[in-house]
Amino acid sequence: MKTFLLQFFTWWNSQTLGTRFHTWRFGKKVGEDEAGNIYYEGGVDSEGRTRRWVIYRDYSEASKIPPGWHGWIHHRADTPPSSESYKARECRSRIGRT
């Protein structure tokens, strides 16, 4: 009962009932990160792209998303980090270049 009430009245505890319903209806699980956050995609947004979202394990804190998943969820990468063909980009510093 406590979990139901938390999902009904709060948005910062993992997910709301509306998000749970939307995920159940349209979501396709894409992967999970080390912290236990689960990533989904499904449906189409207003710009014609596939919707992507995350269900946080604990409190909703966007700064806890790892860099690879951040790029995927913001449509900077087509391949999710959970995919076998995912390869992180080489990190190059601009310091010292002219």
Secondary structure, DSSP 8 states (H G I E B T S, - for coil): -HHHHHHHH-SSBS--HHHHHHHHHH-EEEEE-TT--EEEEEEE-TTSSEEEEEE-SSB--GGGS-HHHHHHHTTS-SS-TTSTT---------TT--
